[in-house]
Amino acid sequence: MDYFDKTYHPPGTSPGTLVGHEDASDEKLTIRLIDYSDSNFLEKELVSIEECQSYLDKESVTWIHLQGLVQADTINRIGNMFELHPLALEDVLNKGQRPKIEEYDELLFVIMSMPAKNNETTVIEQVSIFLGKNYIISFHAGSHDPFDPLRTRVRKNNSRIRNQKSDYLLYCILDLVVDQGYPILERFGEDIEAIEDELLKSSPRQTTLAEIHRIRRELLLLRRNLWPQREVLNNLLRDDNALIRQGTLVYFRDCYDHTIQILEIIENYREMAGSMIEIYISSVSHRLNEIMRVLTMIATIFIPLTFVVGLYGMNFSHPDSPWAMPELHWYYGYPMTWGIMITIVAGMIIYFKRKDWF
């Protein structure tokens, strides 16, 4: 996960300037349209955005989803067709926007952050949504379309979505985006549990510390991107918007509760990751203390042995001196010296065991 993943215009650029991505192309862009009511359903993939024109005046709900990187010319045509504000279109192109909600004339613009896994790295993908009276336009620049489960629900004849207006479809999209945090956090929980087992059952490795720091960093960036979504949903609940019916607010409250749960789990995991660093440091210190204790015992045992061999290694011997070392001429001097050293070692080990030092 990058620390800074926002795209922006050079300072001084005029507001509302649309500059597309360098690698954006119509070949990589998929436009899907779903038009439904309680009795009718239509789903198709569009070749150009102009094919949406005939659905603007219908009473049915129209959902247009653009999957992939959008060219500036394409999004400009969308803006002219649906009369979208240029500042909102600029936010769609410039990824890495902070989750927010903006109200325009008969239009609601919402930006959400959706967590996803790219190999083993957590990434944040932007979802931009325009809500009109009878339509929704959504943008997602990732390689994988996350809304297939929602389309499956819409296709069912007895689906609740088919009997509701566009504001309920907005809730379904926001709920799917928010709930993407649960499987991501589940994987974080599994990683944290595996690291805790490693810290408690075996000697920690240097790679363990690197893994803990990776989890803490990704949780921090995850919190930074998901925290504003609580404010977005709170504004939807508190503001009196003509596009959001009173009967739909109860569903947005449930979605708001999910954001609170996810943020609480993130905070708990961050605290657990912080405590794991303390456990790691304690484990390393404990292991170092054990090593030093063993080495100290070995050194303590060899100190008197070194004294004995050093004493008799001086070899001061003179036939006429009363101060000469008489042990140098003992017949059993060598085995007696070994016996003394073995006795000293055995006595020290017994003493250490009684003191519970060994």
C-alpha positions in Angstrom: 0.0 0.0 0.0 1.4 3.4 -1.0 1.6 6.2 1.5 0.6 8.7 -1.2 -1.7 7.4 -3.9 -3.5 10.5 -5.0 -3.3 11.8 -8.5 -3.6 15.6 -9.0 -3.2 18.4 -11.5 -0.2 20.7 -11.4 -0.6 23.5 -8.9 -2.4 26.5 -10.6 -4.5 24.3 -12.9 -8.0 25.7 -13.6 -10.7 24.0 -11.5 -12.7 21.4 -13.4 -9.9 20.6 -15.8 -10.2 17.0 -17.0 -7.0 15.2 -17.7 -7.3 11.5 -18.2 -4.9 8.7 -17.3 -2.0 8.1 -19.6 -2.8 4.4 -19.9 -6.6 4.9 -20.2 -8.2 3.6 -23.4 -11.7 2.7 -24.6 -10.5 -0.8 -25.1 -9.9 -1.3 -21.4 -13.2 0.4 -20.4 -16.4 -1.6 -19.9 -19.8 0.2 -19.8 -22.6 -1.9 -18.4 -26.2 -0.7 -18.3 -29.0 -2.2 -16.2 -32.6 -0.8 -16.5 -35.2 -2.2 -14.3 -38.6 -1.8 -12.7 -40.9 -4.1 -10.7 -42.0 -5.7 -14.0 -39.2 -5.1 -16.5 -35.5 -5.8 -16.6 -32.8 -5.0 -19.2 -29.1 -5.6 -19.0 -26.5 -5.1 -21.7 -23.0 -3.9 -22.4 -22.7 -0.7 -24.2 -20.2 0.2 -27.0 -20.4 4.0 -26.4 -21.8 6.2 -23.7 -24.3 7.8 -26.1 -26.4 4.6 -26.1 -27.6 5.7 -22.6 -29.4 8.7 -24.0 -32.7 6.9 -24.7 -32.9 5.8 -21.0 -32.8 9.3 -19.4 -36.5 10.0 -19.6 -37.8 6.6 -18.4 -39.5 6.1 -15.1 -37.6 2.9 -14.5 -34.3 2.9 -12.6 -31.1 3.0 -14.8 -27.7 1.9 -13.5 -24.7 2.7 -15.7 -21.4 1.4 -14.5 -18.1 2.2 -16.0 -15.4 -0.3 -15.1 -11.7 0.6 -15.9 -9.8 3.8 -16.5 -11.8 6.5 -18.2 -10.5 8.8 -20.8 -11.1 12.6 -20.3 -13.1 12.8 -23.5 -15.4 9.9 -22.4 -16.1 11.4 -19.0 -16.7 14.8 -20.5 -19.4 13.4 -22.8 -21.0 11.7 -19.8 -20.9 15.1 -18.0 -22.6 16.9 -20.9 -25.3 14.2 -21.3 -26.2 14.0 -17.6 -25.3 17.6 -16.7 -22.8 16.6 -14.2 -20.7 19.3 -12.4 -17.1 19.6 -13.8 -15.6 19.6 -10.3 -17.2 16.2 -9.6 -15.9 14.9 -12.9 -12.5 16.0 -12.0 -12.7 14.1 -8.7 -13.7 11.0 -10.7 -10.5 11.2 -12.8 -8.2 12.1 -10.0 -8.1 8.9 -7.9 -7.2 8.8 -4.2 -9.9 11.3 -3.3 -11.1 11.4 0.3 -14.5 9.8 0.8 -17.1 12.6 0.7 -20.6 13.5 -0.4 -21.5 16.6 -2.5 -25.0 17.9 -3.3 -25.7 19.6 -6.7 -28.9 20.6 -8.4 -31.1 17.4 -8.4 -27.9 15.4 -8.1 -25.9 13.7 -5.4 -22.2 12.8 -5.8 -20.6 10.3 -3.5 -17.0 9.1 -3.3 -16.1 5.9 -1.3 -12.9 4.0 -0.6 -13.1 0.3 -1.2 -10.3 -1.9 0.3 -9.0 -4.8 -1.8 -6.1 -7.3 -1.9 -3.5 -7.1 -4.6 -1.5 -10.3 -4.1 -0.5 -9.9 -0.4 -0.8 -6.1 -0.3 -3.8 -4.1 0.7 -4.9 -1.5 -1.8 -7.6 1.2 -1.7 -9.8 1.6 -4.8 -12.0 4.6 -5.4 -15.7 4.2 -6.2 -17.4 7.3 -7.6 -21.2 7.5 -7.7 -23.7 10.0 -9.2 -27.3 9.7 -7.9 -30.1 11.2 -10.0 -33.9 11.0 -9.8 -34.1 7.7 -11.7 -30.5 6.8 -12.5 -27.1 6.0 -10.9 -23.8 6.3 -12.7 -20.9 4.6 -11.0 -17.1 4.5 -11.7 -14.5 2.0 -10.6 -11.0 2.1 -12.0 -9.9 -1.3 -10.7 -9.2 -4.4 -12.9 -11.8 -6.5 -11.1 -15.5 -5.5 -11.2 -16.8 -5.8 -7.6 -20.5 -5.4 -8.4 -21.3 -8.8 -9.9 -23.0 -10.0 -6.7 -25.2 -7.0 -6.8 -26.2 -7.6 -10.4 -27.1 -11.1 -9.5 -29.6 -9.8 -7.0 -31.1 -7.3 -9.4 -31.7 -10.0 -12.0 -34.1 -11.9 -9.7 -37.7 -11.1 -10.3 -38.6 -11.1 -6.6 -35.7 -9.0 -5.6 -36.4 -6.1 -3.3 -34.2 -3.9 -5.4 -36.6 -4.2 -8.3 -39.4 -2.7 -6.2 -37.4 0.2 -5.0 -36.1 3.5 -6.5 -32.6 4.6 -7.3 -31.9 5.7 -3.7 -32.2 2.0 -2.6 -29.8 1.0 -5.3 -27.4 3.6 -3.9 -27.7 2.0 -0.5 -26.9 -1.4 -2.0 -23.8 -0.1 -3.8 -22.6 1.6 -0.6 -23.3 -1.4 1.5 -21.3 -3.6 -0.9 -18.4 -1.2 -0.8 -18.4 -0.9 3.0 -18.7 -4.6 3.5 -15.6 -5.3 1.4 -13.7 -4.4 4.6 -14.8 -7.5 6.4 -12.9 -10.1 4.3 -9.9 -7.9 4.3 -10.0 -7.6 8.1 -10.6 -11.3 8.4 -7.2 -11.9 6.6 -5.6 -9.4 9.0 -7.0 -11.3 11.9 -5.6 -14.6 10.6 -2.1 -13.0 10.1 -2.2 -11.5 13.6 -3.2 -14.9 15.1 -0.4 -16.7 13.3 2.2 -14.1 14.5 0.9 -14.4 18.1 1.4 -18.2 17.9 4.9 -17.7 16.6 5.8 -15.2 19.3 4.5 -17.5 22.1 5.6 -20.9 20.9 9.0 -20.3 19.3 11.8 -17.9 19.1 10.8 -14.9 17.0 12.7 -14.2 13.8 13.7 -10.9 12.2 11.0 -11.6 9.5 8.4 -11.7 12.2 9.1 -8.1 13.2 9.0 -7.0 9.5 5.6 -8.7 9.2 4.3 -6.9 12.3 5.4 -3.6 10.9 3.7 -4.4 7.6 0.4 -5.1 9.3 0.6 -1.9 11.4 1.4 0.2 8.3 -1.5 -1.3 6.3 -3.9 -0.9 9.2 -2.9 2.7 9.6 -3.4 3.5 5.9 -6.7 1.5 5.9 -8.0 3.5 8.9 -7.0 6.8 7.1 -9.0 5.9 4.0 -12.0 4.3 5.7 -12.5 6.7 8.6 -14.1 9.5 6.4 -16.8 7.0 5.2 -18.5 7.3 8.6 -18.9 11.0 8.0 -20.3 10.3 4.5 -23.0 8.0 5.7 -23.7 10.3 8.7 -24.4 13.2 6.3 -26.7 11.0 4.3 -28.7 10.3 7.4 -28.8 13.8 8.8 -29.3 15.9 5.6 -32.7 16.3 4.2 -32.2 15.4 0.6 -35.0 15.1 -1.9 -33.3 12.1 -3.6 -33.3 10.0 -0.4 -36.7 8.8 0.8 -37.4 8.5 4.5 -38.1 4.7 4.1 -34.6 4.2 2.7 -32.8 5.9 5.7 -33.2 2.8 7.9 -31.0 0.9 5.4 -28.4 3.6 5.4 -28.3 3.4 9.2 -27.5 -0.3 8.9 -24.7 0.6 6.5 -23.5 3.3 9.0 -23.4 0.6 11.7 -21.1 -1.5 9.5 -18.7 1.3 9.1 -18.5 1.7 12.9 -17.9 -2.0 13.3 -15.1 -2.0 10.7 -13.4 1.0 12.3 -13.6 -0.6 15.7 -12.0 -3.8 14.4 -9.3 -1.8 12.8 -8.5 0.0 16.0 -8.5 -3.3 17.9 -6.1 -4.8 15.4 -3.8 -1.8 15.6 -3.6 -2.1 19.4 -2.9 -5.9 19.0 -0.2 -5.2 16.5 1.4 -2.6 18.8 1.3 -5.1 21.7 2.9 -7.8 19.5 5.9 -5.5 19.1 6.2 -5.4 22.8 5.9 -9.2 23.0 8.5 -9.5 20.3 10.9 -7.2 22.2 10.2 -9.1 25.4 10.8 -12.5 23.7 14.1 -11.3 22.2 15.2 -9.9 25.6 14.2 -13.1 27.4 16.1 -15.2 24.9 19.1 -13.0 25.3 18.9 -13.3 29.0 18.7 -17.1 28.8 21.8 -17.1 26.5 23.7 -14.8 28.9 22.7 -16.9 31.9 24.1 -20.1 30.3 27.3 -18.3 29.3 27.6 -16.9 32.7 27.3 -20.4 34.3 29.9 -21.8 31.9 32.3 -18.9 32.7 31.7 -19.3 36.4 32.4 -23.0 36.3 35.6 -22.5 34.4 37.0 -19.7 36.6 38.2 -22.1 39.4 39.4 -24.6 36.8 41.4 -21.9 35.2 42.8 -21.0 38.6 43.9 -24.6 39.2 45.6 -25.1 35.9 47.1 -21.6 36.0 48.5 -22.3 39.5 50.1 -25.6 38.5 51.2 -24.3 35.2 53.7 -22.0 36.8 56.2 -25.0 37.2 58.3 -23.4 39.9 60.6 -26.2 41.0 64.0 -26.1 42.8 65.5 -29.0 44.6 66.9 -26.9 47.5 64.1 -24.3 47.9 61.4 -24.8 50.6 59.1 -22.6 48.5 59.1 -24.9 45.5 55.9 -26.6 44.4 56.0 -30.2 45.9 53.0 -31.3 43.7 55.2 -31.2 40.6 57.0 -34.3 41.7 53.9 -36.3 43.0 53.5 -39.7 41.4 49.7 -39.2 41.1 49.7 -35.4 40.6 48.1 -35.4 37.2 45.0 -37.6 38.1 44.7 -35.9 41.4 44.5 -32.5 39.7 41.8 -33.9 37.4 39.9 -35.2 40.5 40.1 -31.8 42.2 38.7 -30.0 39.1 35.9 -32.6 38.6 35.0 -32.2 42.3 34.9 -28.4 42.0 32.6 -28.6 38.9 30.3 -31.1 40.5 30.1 -29.1 43.7 29.3 -25.9 41.8 26.6 -27.6 39.7 24.9 -29.0 42.8 25.1 -25.6 44.4 23.6 -23.8 41.4 20.8 -26.4 41.2 19.9 -25.9 44.9 19.8 -22.1 44.3 17.7 -22.7 41.2 20.2 -20.9 39.0 20.8 -23.8 36.7 
